[in-house]
Every structure is written in C-alpha cells, then in structure tokens.
Amino acid sequence: MTDSNKDVVVIIGKLVLISVIASALLAVTYVPTSEQLKKNYEEARTATLAELMPQAAEFEAVYGDEIINDEGDREILYYRAKDGSGNLIGYAFFRQHPGAQGLLEIAGGVDASFNEMSGMSVMSHTETPGLGSKITEPAFKDQFKNVKVADLSLSKSGGAIDSITGATISSQAVVDALNAQVEVIQGAEA
C-alpha cells in the first residue's frame, strides 16, 4: 500500500470514529431530552386549559378509539371542563389545522351550551414571521374571549373577528379550526 493510500485509509478511519462517537453522544442525550420535552409539552397543555377555562376545577378527557403511540394511549378528542362541584361548565380542546405555511395547533374553550367561546390560544405554528405569526399576539387572540359561537367568523364575512392585515389565510385557519372542533364536540355530546 502506498503512502497516499494509507493517508486515505487513516482519514476515513478518523471520520468513521468521529461519526461513531457523535452518534453515541446523540443517542445518550436523546432519551432524557425527549422525556423532558414530552413533560414540558404536557405541562404547557395543562396550563393552557386552565388559562382558557379558569373557573374549571378539573378537566375530564374524552378519548377516541385511535391509538396514537406504542404505549397504547388513545387520542384525546376534547376535555369536559367541570367546576368544583363536578358540574359541566364547558369544553376545552386542542385542534391541528392547516394554516398558510403549515399546521397550526389551536387550543380553544366553549361554554356548555355552545353559545360562547371562552378564548383561544396558539400552541404551535409555522406561519410567516411578522404576518401570519401575529395570530399569537394579544390583539388577535383577545378577540376570541367571550365571542358568541354564532359570530365566530371573520368580519369580512359578517363575523366578530378582525383578520390580520396581510394574513387572512392564517386568520381564517384559526377561525376554521375553532368552528370545526366546536362542531365535533357538539356532535359527540348531543
């Protein structure tokens, strides 16, 4: 073997060794990191439910039939919000819906009679920074507090929600997500 061939073999060997070490380090940090991310995600969801329905003492999950992971967990369709006496005061939910740039995850709350929204929160989005991302700002989100379900549409369509200038698709996606999930809950609770 010539010197140049030996140099190539040594370089390739070093690259393989570095790759193996980097892969091992990633594998070692992945498990604890993914567990913490899952915990943080659940805590954020719990805090959002309490924010949307502050008068609720407990949230009873309503499960679907679909298995969502290897542990056998079923999907949560929505939550029944109950006061301290166990009386139903409304429903809270999370819904994924297509936005202008990708999936939005929207949280919402509606009273037990399906007359009024208690609010809306954006859990995640990939909307355009400075335009569609304004769906997370109080000026937009606060419009959903105590809005009548019958008025849950954009103002250009006769509703109570003002769309974000330059981000009508994102604004409409939020409204559509909320309306769609309220309909699902109404149908399931009827």
Backbone as a chain_set.jsonl record, in Angstrom:
{"seq": "MTDSNKDVVVIIGKLVLISVIASALLAVTYVPTSEQLKKNYEEARTATLAELMPQAAEFEAVYGDEIINDEGDREILYYRAKDGSGNLIGYAFFRQHPGAQGLLEIAGGVDASFNEMSGMSVMSHTETPGLGSKITEPAFKDQFKNVKVADLSLSKSGGAIDSITGATISSQAVVDALNAQVEVIQGAEA", "coords": {"N": [[0.844, -1.166, 0.0], [0.554, 2.169, -0.85], [1.885, 5.334, 0.365], [0.04, 7.407, 0.024], [-2.377, 6.011, -0.176], [-2.46, 4.917, 2.374], [-2.784, 7.241, 3.845], [-5.328, 8.027, 3.035], [-6.88, 5.907, 4.047], [-6.402, 6.255, 6.789], [-7.552, 8.787, 7.19], [-10.231, 8.243, 6.505], [-10.777, 6.348, 8.473], [-10.536, 7.945, 10.794], [-12.673, 9.719, 10.362], [-14.83, 7.928, 10.463], [-14.604, 7.067, 13.115], [-15.047, 9.482, 14.5], [-17.681, 9.943, 13.681], [-19.003, 7.73, 14.838], [-18.602, 8.249, 17.567], [-19.962, 10.709, 17.809], [-22.57, 9.877, 17.14], [-23.071, 8.11, 19.246], [-23.047, 9.888, 21.422], [-25.251, 11.498, 20.758], [-27.292, 9.569, 20.928], [-27.185, 8.936, 23.646], [-28.02, 11.343, 24.828], [-30.517, 11.727, 23.74], [-32.755, 10.227, 24.817], [-33.198, 11.137, 27.608], [-33.651, 13.838, 27.01], [-35.848, 13.797, 25.247], [-37.82, 12.818, 26.933], [-38.029, 14.93, 28.769], [-38.897, 16.965, 27.052], [-41.4, 15.954, 26.33], [-42.665, 16.028, 28.82], [-42.629, 18.819, 29.305], [-44.267, 19.644, 27.203], [-46.748, 18.497, 27.924], [-47.19, 19.871, 30.326], [-47.458, 22.473, 29.352], [-49.799, 22.22, 27.882], [-51.645, 21.609, 29.917], [-51.507, 23.974, 31.426], [-52.505, 25.753, 29.528], [-55.144, 24.842, 29.219], [-56.152, 25.536, 31.754], [-55.883, 28.282, 31.577], [-57.665, 28.904, 29.528], [-60.125, 28.09, 30.561], [-60.617, 29.233, 33.312], [-62.336, 28.976, 35.505], [-62.723, 26.311, 35.838], [-62.33, 23.367, 37.755], [-61.479, 20.86, 37.218], [-60.463, 18.831, 34.43], [-61.899, 16.621, 32.364], [-60.862, 14.13, 30.329], [-61.949, 13.203, 27.082], [-61.878, 10.387, 25.274], [-60.883, 9.092, 22.069], [-61.053, 6.38, 19.688], [-58.713, 5.838, 18.386], [-55.392, 4.662, 18.505], [-52.481, 6.261, 19.542], [-49.755, 5.96, 20.022], [-46.889, 3.841, 20.808], [-47.235, 2.999, 23.396], [-49.859, 2.467, 23.697], [-51.667, 4.479, 24.168], [-54.685, 6.281, 23.799], [-56.107, 8.679, 21.535], [-56.908, 11.983, 22.644], [-59.906, 13.516, 22.354], [-61.26, 15.81, 23.232], [-61.846, 17.896, 26.123], [-63.907, 17.765, 29.003], [-64.847, 20.426, 30.88], [-65.091, 20.957, 34.29], [-66.624, 22.319, 37.224], [-65.852, 22.936, 40.75], [-67.816, 21.445, 42.019], [-68.331, 19.429, 40.328], [-69.955, 19.982, 38.208], [-70.718, 20.379, 34.776], [-69.163, 22.87, 32.953], [-68.224, 23.641, 30.55], [-66.305, 23.082, 27.535], [-63.033, 22.171, 26.552], [-60.347, 22.184, 24.207], [-57.891, 20.899, 21.869], [-56.711, 21.433, 18.634], [-55.453, 20.471, 15.521], [-54.786, 22.142, 12.506], [-54.635, 23.015, 9.053], [-52.638, 25.797, 8.171], [-51.504, 28.837, 6.608], [-48.818, 28.312, 6.025], [-48.236, 25.86, 7.117], [-49.035, 23.32, 9.581], [-51.219, 24.384, 12.174], [-51.536, 24.392, 15.686], [-54.193, 24.708, 17.643], [-55.715, 25.827, 20.607], [-58.783, 25.831, 22.339], [-61.768, 27.028, 23.996], [-65.136, 26.486, 24.965], [-68.405, 27.326, 26.129], [-70.764, 25.3, 28.063], [-73.218, 25.283, 26.793], [-72.658, 25.78, 24.203], [-72.713, 28.376, 23.249], [-70.893, 30.478, 23.596], [-67.503, 31.334, 23.134], [-64.701, 30.767, 25.22], [-62.177, 31.52, 24.85], [-59.032, 31.5, 23.014], [-55.977, 29.95, 22.096], [-52.746, 29.749, 20.65], [-50.902, 26.972, 20.175], [-48.814, 25.951, 18.628], [-47.171, 26.829, 15.56], [-46.294, 27.457, 12.09], [-46.301, 29.767, 10.71], [-45.761, 32.706, 8.629], [-43.189, 34.785, 9.788], [-43.893, 37.88, 11.345], [-46.182, 38.304, 9.862], [-48.405, 36.109, 9.419], [-47.704, 34.999, 11.84], [-48.678, 36.697, 13.7], [-50.978, 35.742, 14.775], [-50.55, 34.832, 17.271], [-50.453, 36.987, 18.911], [-51.716, 39.207, 21.467], [-53.563, 41.156, 20.484], [-54.914, 39.886, 18.416], [-55.662, 37.354, 19.528], [-57.235, 38.061, 21.776], [-59.674, 38.762, 20.728], [-61.228, 36.53, 20.674], [-62.171, 35.982, 23.167], [-65.011, 35.455, 24.992], [-66.585, 35.661, 22.699], [-69.475, 35.165, 20.745], [-70.454, 31.979, 19.563], [-71.929, 31.906, 17.256], [-71.032, 34.177, 16.019], [-68.502, 33.572, 15.273], [-66.618, 34.091, 13.016], [-64.781, 35.671, 10.346], [-64.717, 39.265, 10.155], [-65.121, 40.274, 7.603], [-66.847, 38.467, 6.605], [-69.077, 38.934, 8.003], [-68.746, 38.331, 10.651], [-67.366, 38.451, 14.042], [-64.637, 38.615, 14.253], [-61.705, 40.283, 13.531], [-59.559, 40.064, 10.819], [-56.011, 39.545, 10.417], [-54.111, 41.979, 8.88], [-52.785, 41.245, 5.785], [-52.531, 38.63, 6.426], [-54.726, 36.955, 6.037], [-55.31, 34.296, 5.437], [-54.119, 32.835, 7.523], [-55.568, 33.896, 9.671], [-58.162, 33.049, 8.99], [-57.747, 30.318, 9.109], [-57.448, 29.849, 11.86], [-60.017, 30.524, 12.8], [-61.503, 28.623, 11.35], [-60.483, 26.242, 12.448], [-61.354, 26.41, 15.116], [-64.182, 26.533, 14.777], [-64.624, 24.048, 13.502], [-63.839, 22.195, 15.474], [-65.609, 22.793, 17.567], [-67.998, 22.002, 16.369], [-67.49, 19.244, 16.158], [-67.4, 18.508, 18.868], [-69.986, 19.263, 19.676], [-71.5, 17.463, 18.158], [-70.632, 15.034, 19.278], [-71.455, 15.258, 21.915], [-74.154, 15.447, 21.754]], "CA": [[0.0, 0.0, 0.0], [1.372, 3.384, -0.942], [1.66, 6.311, 1.437], [-1.2, 8.167, -0.215], [-3.483, 5.121, 0.162], [-2.501, 4.828, 3.829], [-3.335, 8.503, 4.328], [-6.771, 7.99, 2.774], [-7.451, 4.957, 5.0], [-6.342, 6.887, 8.111], [-8.558, 9.861, 7.21], [-11.547, 7.603, 6.545], [-10.886, 5.757, 9.805], [-10.797, 9.025, 11.751], [-14.034, 10.204, 10.13], [-15.749, 6.911, 10.97], [-14.511, 7.119, 14.57], [-15.742, 10.711, 14.928], [-19.115, 9.72, 13.446], [-19.481, 6.774, 15.839], [-18.631, 8.952, 18.853], [-21.057, 11.693, 17.746], [-23.829, 9.118, 17.182], [-23.242, 7.601, 20.613], [-23.404, 11.028, 22.27], [-26.639, 11.85, 20.441], [-28.17, 8.522, 21.464], [-27.201, 9.042, 25.104], [-28.769, 12.538, 25.237], [-31.855, 11.745, 23.146], [-33.8, 9.686, 25.696], [-33.606, 12.075, 28.664], [-34.14, 15.077, 26.42], [-37.19, 13.586, 24.702], [-38.728, 12.696, 28.077], [-38.252, 16.276, 29.306], [-39.721, 17.679, 26.078], [-42.763, 15.434, 26.466], [-43.173, 16.571, 30.084], [-42.874, 20.248, 29.09], [-45.415, 19.737, 26.305], [-47.95, 18.206, 28.716], [-47.377, 20.979, 31.271], [-47.958, 23.622, 28.584], [-51.204, 21.93, 27.553], [-52.415, 21.741, 31.158], [-51.574, 25.408, 31.743], [-53.385, 26.381, 28.542], [-56.522, 24.501, 29.585], [-56.51, 26.361, 32.916], [-55.981, 29.67, 31.101], [-58.878, 29.031, 28.716], [-61.301, 27.846, 31.399], [-60.087, 29.429, 34.667], [-63.315, 28.588, 36.514], [-62.782, 24.844, 35.907], [-61.522, 22.721, 38.785], [-60.906, 19.653, 36.62], [-60.701, 18.594, 33.006], [-62.099, 15.194, 32.114], [-60.535, 13.832, 28.934], [-62.842, 12.345, 26.301], [-60.967, 9.664, 24.395], [-61.327, 8.469, 20.838], [-60.671, 4.975, 19.546], [-57.42, 5.737, 17.707], [-54.176, 4.505, 19.314], [-51.578, 7.279, 18.994], [-48.332, 5.679, 20.237], [-46.551, 2.447, 21.11], [-47.672, 2.671, 24.756], [-51.277, 2.14, 23.64], [-52.501, 5.626, 24.533], [-55.691, 6.692, 22.819], [-56.157, 10.12, 21.316], [-57.869, 12.759, 23.417], [-60.702, 14.302, 21.417], [-61.512, 17.093, 23.89], [-61.959, 17.81, 27.58], [-65.072, 18.336, 29.666], [-64.415, 21.281, 31.985], [-66.058, 20.866, 35.384], [-66.327, 23.169, 38.378], [-65.515, 22.214, 41.97], [-68.92, 20.552, 42.398], [-68.469, 18.394, 39.298], [-70.906, 20.412, 37.177], [-70.139, 20.706, 33.481], [-69.213, 24.309, 32.664], [-67.818, 23.873, 29.177], [-65.421, 22.126, 26.877], [-61.758, 22.713, 26.083], [-59.846, 21.286, 23.172], [-56.736, 21.209, 21.023], [-57.021, 21.02, 17.259], [-54.486, 20.793, 14.471], [-55.489, 22.59, 11.314], [-53.685, 23.62, 8.116], [-52.573, 27.257, 8.072], [-50.953, 29.298, 5.338], [-47.488, 27.756, 5.808], [-48.121, 24.526, 7.714], [-50.054, 23.013, 10.58], [-51.401, 25.168, 13.386], [-52.212, 23.689, 16.774], [-55.006, 25.723, 18.3], [-56.477, 25.426, 21.786], [-59.968, 26.666, 22.479], [-62.743, 26.672, 25.02], [-66.512, 26.899, 24.667], [-69.279, 27.043, 27.275], [-71.504, 24.035, 27.993], [-74.368, 25.41, 25.889], [-72.102, 26.055, 22.878], [-73.09, 29.721, 22.842], [-69.836, 31.472, 23.702], [-66.124, 30.877, 23.263], [-64.029, 31.338, 26.388], [-60.9, 32.036, 24.387], [-58.243, 30.754, 22.04], [-54.529, 30.058, 22.248], [-51.991, 29.049, 19.606], [-49.875, 26.131, 20.8], [-47.669, 25.908, 17.714], [-47.465, 27.255, 14.186], [-45.152, 27.708, 11.211], [-46.743, 30.874, 9.859], [-44.744, 33.679, 8.244], [-42.857, 35.752, 10.841], [-44.305, 39.254, 11.084], [-47.51, 38.337, 9.222], [-49.26, 35.073, 9.991], [-47.325, 34.726, 13.228], [-49.415, 37.618, 14.576], [-52.091, 35.024, 15.396], [-50.183, 34.575, 18.662], [-50.414, 38.25, 19.645], [-52.956, 39.521, 22.193], [-54.516, 41.926, 19.676], [-55.724, 38.928, 17.664], [-56.201, 36.325, 20.425], [-58.239, 38.587, 22.695], [-60.968, 38.862, 20.039], [-61.952, 35.275, 20.841], [-62.704, 35.896, 24.526], [-66.445, 35.724, 25.14], [-67.264, 35.873, 21.421], [-70.552, 34.21, 20.501], [-70.107, 30.973, 18.561], [-72.613, 32.318, 16.027], [-70.24, 35.256, 15.423], [-67.134, 33.084, 15.12], [-66.153, 34.159, 11.632], [-64.082, 36.934, 10.098], [-65.618, 40.412, 9.987], [-65.469, 40.433, 6.182], [-67.957, 37.541, 6.357], [-70.158, 39.281, 8.916], [-68.463, 37.846, 11.997], [-66.824, 39.359, 15.052], [-63.174, 38.519, 14.307], [-60.959, 41.055, 12.527], [-58.391, 39.327, 10.352], [-54.735, 40.239, 10.45], [-53.798, 42.521, 7.562], [-51.724, 40.502, 5.111], [-52.509, 37.245, 6.908], [-56.118, 36.5, 6.068], [-55.351, 32.827, 5.423], [-53.832, 32.393, 8.893], [-56.724, 34.281, 10.495], [-59.262, 32.153, 8.629], [-57.41, 28.974, 9.585], [-57.758, 29.802, 13.293], [-61.48, 30.506, 12.905], [-61.962, 27.326, 10.847], [-60.108, 25.215, 13.423], [-62.263, 26.526, 16.262], [-65.532, 26.131, 14.356], [-64.65, 22.614, 13.211], [-63.798, 21.404, 16.708], [-66.867, 23.016, 18.285], [-68.976, 21.122, 15.715], [-67.187, 17.862, 16.541], [-67.821, 18.319, 20.262], [-71.457, 19.311, 19.705], [-71.997, 16.193, 17.633], [-70.318, 13.952, 20.209], [-72.166, 15.46, 23.171], [-75.614, 15.515, 21.504]], "C": [[0.896, 1.238, 0.0], [1.015, 4.337, 0.193], [0.355, 7.082, 1.242], [-2.428, 7.317, 0.106], [-3.63, 4.983, 1.67], [-3.129, 6.099, 4.417], [-4.859, 8.53, 4.156], [-7.453, 7.07, 3.779], [-7.472, 5.559, 6.401], [-7.407, 7.981, 8.227], [-9.964, 9.269, 7.311], [-11.778, 6.98, 7.918], [-11.207, 6.802, 10.866], [-12.218, 9.56, 11.598], [-15.078, 9.222, 10.669], [-15.762, 6.947, 12.497], [-15.251, 8.349, 15.126], [-17.255, 10.537, 14.771], [-19.716, 8.783, 14.49], [-19.6, 7.454, 17.206], [-19.797, 9.954, 18.882], [-22.413, 10.995, 17.824], [-24.108, 8.596, 18.59], [-23.657, 8.726, 21.555], [-24.848, 11.476, 22.014], [-27.621, 10.835, 21.025], [-28.297, 8.639, 22.975], [-28.041, 10.239, 25.556], [-30.205, 12.541, 24.725], [-32.941, 11.328, 24.13], [-34.164, 10.655, 26.812], [-34.171, 13.387, 28.111], [-35.562, 14.903, 25.906], [-38.206, 13.436, 25.829], [-39.039, 14.078, 28.666], [-39.111, 17.1, 28.351], [-41.181, 17.244, 26.174], [-43.413, 15.989, 27.736], [-43.518, 18.054, 29.937], [-44.11, 20.475, 28.219], [-46.718, 19.523, 27.076], [-48.237, 19.323, 29.714], [-47.934, 22.21, 30.561], [-49.431, 23.425, 28.231], [-52.098, 22.104, 28.788], [-52.579, 23.21, 31.534], [-52.51, 26.136, 30.785], [-54.847, 26.082, 28.84], [-57.0, 25.381, 30.745], [-56.675, 27.829, 32.531], [-57.281, 29.889, 30.33], [-60.158, 28.903, 29.542], [-60.89, 28.003, 32.865], [-61.053, 29.016, 35.777], [-63.423, 27.076, 36.671], [-61.837, 24.328, 36.993], [-60.858, 21.452, 38.245], [-61.287, 19.57, 35.144], [-60.746, 17.088, 32.782], [-61.86, 14.936, 30.626], [-61.585, 12.916, 28.318], [-61.977, 11.711, 25.222], [-61.653, 9.157, 23.139], [-60.858, 7.031, 20.802], [-59.267, 4.795, 18.977], [-56.271, 5.648, 18.706], [-53.113, 5.427, 18.7], [-50.097, 7.011, 19.229], [-48.132, 4.212, 20.602], [-46.986, 2.018, 22.511], [-49.155, 2.317, 24.806], [-52.199, 3.266, 24.063], [-53.473, 5.949, 23.405], [-55.686, 8.211, 22.683], [-57.201, 10.77, 22.206], [-58.593, 13.664, 22.429], [-60.946, 15.712, 21.947], [-61.617, 16.841, 25.382], [-63.291, 18.404, 28.032], [-64.548, 19.136, 30.857], [-65.497, 21.269, 33.056], [-65.633, 21.766, 36.531], [-66.049, 22.303, 39.607], [-66.582, 21.248, 42.445], [-69.143, 19.435, 41.382], [-69.46, 18.74, 38.212], [-70.165, 20.788, 35.9], [-70.291, 22.205, 33.222], [-68.78, 24.625, 31.237], [-66.908, 22.778, 28.663], [-64.157, 22.86, 26.447], [-61.162, 21.698, 25.118], [-58.558, 21.809, 22.547], [-57.07, 20.679, 19.639], [-55.884, 21.417, 16.342], [-55.26, 21.112, 13.205], [-54.463, 23.203, 10.367], [-53.791, 25.147, 8.123], [-52.025, 27.642, 6.708], [-49.63, 28.604, 5.016], [-47.307, 26.333, 6.334], [-49.203, 24.338, 8.755], [-50.025, 24.006, 11.74], [-51.929, 24.202, 14.436], [-52.868, 24.758, 17.625], [-55.69, 25.095, 19.508], [-57.666, 26.366, 21.896], [-60.859, 26.174, 23.6], [-64.103, 27.225, 24.64], [-67.381, 26.527, 25.863], [-70.123, 25.793, 27.012], [-72.692, 24.094, 27.042], [-73.947, 25.733, 24.452], [-72.523, 27.421, 22.345], [-71.915, 30.678, 22.753], [-68.473, 30.815, 23.86], [-65.529, 31.516, 24.519], [-62.665, 31.904, 26.006], [-60.221, 31.096, 23.411], [-56.774, 30.969, 22.348], [-53.874, 29.266, 21.118], [-50.859, 28.285, 20.282], [-48.622, 26.05, 19.934], [-48.128, 26.33, 16.321], [-46.166, 27.379, 13.407], [-45.495, 28.842, 10.251], [-45.605, 31.876, 9.639], [-44.464, 34.659, 9.385], [-43.274, 37.167, 10.425], [-45.652, 39.388, 10.394], [-48.418, 37.324, 9.919], [-48.939, 34.763, 11.445], [-48.034, 35.652, 14.215], [-50.662, 36.965, 15.18], [-51.802, 34.728, 16.862], [-50.233, 35.835, 19.522], [-51.761, 38.544, 20.309], [-53.995, 40.277, 21.357], [-55.428, 41.001, 18.859], [-56.412, 37.944, 18.612], [-57.339, 36.833, 21.299], [-59.622, 38.742, 22.056], [-61.845, 37.636, 20.288], [-62.546, 35.109, 22.241], [-64.158, 36.351, 24.531], [-67.145, 36.067, 23.825], [-68.331, 34.789, 21.26], [-70.125, 33.237, 19.4], [-70.741, 31.338, 17.223], [-71.84, 33.419, 15.289], [-68.795, 34.853, 15.172], [-66.779, 32.937, 13.638], [-65.483, 35.514, 11.459], [-65.086, 38.039, 9.809], [-66.009, 40.621, 8.529], [-66.607, 39.503, 5.765], [-69.116, 37.795, 7.314], [-69.94, 38.832, 10.343], [-67.828, 38.896, 12.891], [-65.3, 39.406, 15.071], [-62.545, 39.318, 13.168], [-59.723, 40.265, 12.123], [-57.145, 40.198, 10.455], [-54.423, 40.705, 9.036], [-52.607, 41.77, 6.973], [-51.652, 39.045, 5.524], [-53.928, 36.696, 7.045], [-56.202, 34.977, 6.121], [-55.099, 32.279, 6.824], [-55.004, 32.698, 9.812], [-57.893, 33.341, 10.242], [-58.999, 30.744, 9.134], [-57.719, 28.821, 11.072], [-59.271, 29.69, 13.489], [-62.025, 29.145, 12.458], [-61.663, 26.203, 11.84], [-61.069, 25.229, 14.606], [-63.671, 26.064, 15.901], [-65.635, 24.622, 14.14], [-64.664, 21.795, 14.504], [-65.052, 21.601, 17.551], [-67.958, 22.122, 17.688], [-68.753, 19.663, 16.094], [-67.679, 17.585, 17.956], [-69.341, 18.331, 20.371], [-72.051, 17.997, 19.232], [-71.781, 15.045, 18.609], [-71.127, 14.051, 21.497], [-73.693, 15.467, 23.001], [-76.328, 14.256, 21.952]], "O": [[1.864, 1.328, 0.755], [0.005, 4.178, 0.878], [-0.349, 7.37, 2.211], [-3.421, 7.843, 0.608], [-4.741, 4.935, 2.198], [-3.907, 6.033, 5.369], [-5.582, 9.001, 5.033], [-8.506, 7.421, 4.313], [-8.451, 5.395, 7.128], [-8.084, 8.084, 9.249], [-10.786, 9.733, 8.101], [-12.877, 7.083, 8.464], [-12.048, 6.574, 11.735], [-12.892, 9.825, 12.593], [-16.081, 9.628, 11.256], [-16.829, 6.865, 13.106], [-15.987, 8.248, 16.107], [-18.019, 10.946, 15.645], [-20.823, 9.022, 14.973], [-20.585, 7.256, 17.916], [-20.528, 10.031, 19.869], [-23.314, 11.479, 18.508], [-25.244, 8.636, 19.062], [-24.531, 8.532, 22.399], [-25.576, 11.795, 22.953], [-28.665, 11.213, 21.557], [-29.383, 8.463, 23.527], [-28.714, 10.151, 26.583], [-31.032, 13.294, 25.238], [-33.951, 12.02, 24.258], [-35.342, 10.979, 26.962], [-35.08, 13.969, 28.704], [-36.4, 15.781, 26.111], [-39.344, 13.885, 25.691], [-40.184, 14.359, 29.02], [-39.969, 17.859, 28.801], [-42.088, 18.074, 26.106], [-44.582, 16.373, 27.72], [-44.574, 18.496, 30.39], [-44.898, 21.387, 28.469], [-47.677, 20.274, 26.903], [-49.395, 19.683, 29.926], [-48.786, 22.911, 31.107], [-50.215, 24.372, 28.28], [-53.181, 22.682, 28.7], [-53.668, 23.639, 31.917], [-53.232, 27.044, 31.198], [-55.698, 26.965, 28.729], [-58.114, 25.904, 30.719], [-57.511, 28.533, 33.097], [-57.921, 30.933, 30.462], [-61.161, 29.55, 29.239], [-60.819, 27.011, 33.59], [-60.612, 28.732, 36.891], [-64.142, 26.602, 37.551], [-60.703, 24.79, 37.128], [-59.817, 21.023, 38.742], [-62.274, 20.148, 34.689], [-59.758, 16.382, 32.986], [-62.575, 15.463, 29.774], [-62.051, 11.972, 28.956], [-61.417, 12.4, 24.369], [-62.841, 8.837, 23.144], [-60.321, 6.524, 21.787], [-58.695, 3.709, 19.077], [-56.18, 6.45, 19.635], [-52.871, 5.385, 17.494], [-49.254, 7.739, 18.705], [-49.091, 3.445, 20.692], [-47.096, 0.824, 22.791], [-49.655, 1.909, 25.854], [-53.387, 3.04, 24.293], [-53.128, 5.896, 22.224], [-55.305, 8.93, 23.608], [-58.247, 10.184, 22.487], [-57.97, 14.48, 21.75], [-60.85, 16.688, 21.203], [-61.49, 15.707, 25.843], [-63.74, 19.42, 27.503], [-63.884, 18.588, 31.737], [-66.666, 21.533, 32.778], [-64.443, 21.954, 36.783], [-66.016, 21.076, 39.511], [-66.283, 20.323, 43.199], [-70.03, 18.599, 41.55], [-69.783, 17.895, 37.377], [-69.118, 21.434, 35.942], [-71.397, 22.743, 33.266], [-68.95, 25.751, 30.769], [-66.763, 21.713, 29.263], [-64.205, 24.018, 26.033], [-61.439, 20.502, 25.206], [-58.196, 22.978, 22.679], [-57.645, 19.6, 19.498], [-55.408, 22.552, 16.375], [-56.245, 20.454, 12.871], [-53.516, 23.844, 10.82], [-54.885, 25.709, 8.085], [-52.08, 26.853, 5.764], [-49.35, 28.333, 3.848], [-46.314, 25.679, 6.016], [-50.17, 25.099, 8.808], [-48.964, 24.408, 12.217], [-52.69, 23.29, 14.111], [-52.204, 25.592, 18.24], [-56.185, 23.97, 19.437], [-57.564, 27.553, 21.584], [-60.718, 25.052, 24.086], [-64.205, 28.307, 24.061], [-67.125, 25.527, 26.533], [-70.186, 25.296, 25.888], [-73.129, 23.06, 26.537], [-74.798, 25.936, 23.586], [-72.671, 27.604, 21.137], [-71.924, 31.594, 21.93], [-68.312, 29.862, 24.623], [-65.823, 32.668, 24.836], [-62.074, 32.679, 26.759], [-60.755, 30.052, 23.037], [-56.374, 32.04, 22.804], [-54.394, 28.236, 20.688], [-49.969, 28.882, 20.888], [-47.502, 26.078, 20.446], [-49.298, 26.207, 15.961], [-45.079, 27.403, 13.985], [-45.026, 28.865, 9.112], [-44.618, 31.885, 10.374], [-45.386, 35.294, 9.897], [-43.034, 37.589, 9.294], [-46.211, 40.484, 10.346], [-49.106, 37.65, 10.886], [-49.807, 34.316, 12.195], [-47.998, 35.421, 15.423], [-51.333, 37.576, 16.012], [-52.718, 34.406, 17.619], [-50.073, 35.755, 20.74], [-52.813, 38.178, 19.785], [-55.193, 40.049, 21.52], [-56.596, 41.322, 18.642], [-57.619, 37.727, 18.505], [-58.307, 36.11, 21.536], [-60.626, 38.841, 22.762], [-63.065, 37.699, 20.131], [-63.336, 34.195, 22.473], [-64.485, 37.468, 24.133], [-68.198, 36.702, 23.842], [-68.102, 33.629, 21.604], [-69.502, 33.642, 18.419], [-70.147, 31.103, 16.171], [-71.979, 33.571, 14.075], [-67.954, 35.706, 14.888], [-66.66, 31.836, 13.099], [-65.6, 36.393, 12.313], [-66.17, 37.785, 9.284], [-67.11, 41.094, 8.246], [-67.248, 39.702, 4.734], [-70.027, 36.974, 7.426], [-70.847, 38.935, 11.168], [-67.76, 40.074, 12.542], [-64.727, 40.175, 15.842], [-62.814, 39.065, 11.994], [-58.937, 39.846, 12.972], [-57.225, 41.421, 10.564], [-54.465, 39.911, 8.096], [-51.55, 41.677, 7.597], [-50.805, 38.3, 5.03], [-54.274, 36.06, 8.041], [-57.082, 34.431, 6.786], [-55.79, 31.361, 7.264], [-55.391, 31.867, 10.634], [-58.543, 32.888, 11.185], [-59.928, 30.049, 9.544], [-58.202, 27.771, 11.497], [-59.741, 28.852, 14.258], [-62.903, 28.581, 13.111], [-62.492, 25.317, 12.048], [-61.541, 24.179, 15.043], [-64.282, 25.29, 16.639], [-66.614, 23.996, 14.545], [-65.408, 20.82, 14.618], [-65.512, 20.654, 18.19], [-68.756, 21.546, 18.427], [-69.711, 18.926, 16.325], [-68.301, 16.554, 18.214], [-69.922, 17.505, 21.077], [-72.992, 17.479, 19.832], [-72.645, 14.18, 18.755], [-71.45, 13.029, 22.104], [-74.431, 15.49, 23.986], [-77.547, 14.155, 21.813]]}, "num_chains": 1, "name": "protein.A"}
